[in-house]
Amino acid sequence: MIMWEQIVNLAISNGLFAVLFLGLLIYQLRDSKTRENRYQDTIAQLGNALEIVKSVKEDVQEIKENLTVKK
């Protein structure tokens, strides 16, 4: 926390644009973090869906083999 206080104090001493830049930087870092978390959740969900598709494919293949043997 001390590091952020020093950065804020330095920005304040350098003027309004430094403070605005620092605010924008902090906002961007937080936004990027939440976006990255959403991407990771989406990838996990797609991975689970892929496992379901793989399971269905195996079941269909097994049914095909059973039908082929009975003919």
WOCOR-V739105 format. One record per residue. RES is the residue in one small letter. OMEGA is omega in radians with two decimals (NA if undefined). Layout:
BEGIN
res:RES omega:OMEGA
res:RES omega:OMEGA
END
This chain:
BEGIN
res:m omega:-3.13
res:i omega:3.14
res:m omega:-3.12
res:w omega:3.11
res:e omega:3.12
res:q omega:3.13
res:i omega:3.13
res:v omega:3.13
res:n omega:3.11
res:l omega:3.13
res:a omega:3.14
res:i omega:-3.12
res:s omega:-3.12
res:n omega:3.02
res:g omega:-3.05
res:l omega:-3.08
res:f omega:3.08
res:a omega:3.10
res:v omega:3.12
res:l omega:3.11
res:f omega:-3.14
res:l omega:3.10
res:g omega:3.12
res:l omega:3.12
res:l omega:3.13
res:i omega:3.11
res:y omega:-3.12
res:q omega:3.13
res:l omega:3.13
res:r omega:3.14
res:d omega:3.12
res:s omega:3.13
res:k omega:-3.14
res:t omega:3.11
res:r omega:3.12
res:e omega:3.09
res:n omega:3.10
res:r omega:3.10
res:y omega:3.14
res:q omega:3.08
res:d omega:3.13
res:t omega:3.12
res:i omega:3.11
res:a omega:3.12
res:q omega:3.11
res:l omega:3.08
res:g omega:3.10
res:n omega:3.12
res:a omega:3.12
res:l omega:3.09
res:e omega:3.11
res:i omega:3.12
res:v omega:3.12
res:k omega:3.12
res:s omega:3.12
res:v omega:3.12
res:k omega:3.11
res:e omega:3.12
res:d omega:3.12
res:v omega:3.12
res:q omega:3.11
res:e omega:3.11
res:i omega:3.11
res:k omega:-3.13
res:e omega:3.12
res:n omega:3.12
res:l omega:-3.13
res:t omega:-3.12
res:v omega:-3.09
res:k omega:-3.11
res:k omega:NA
END
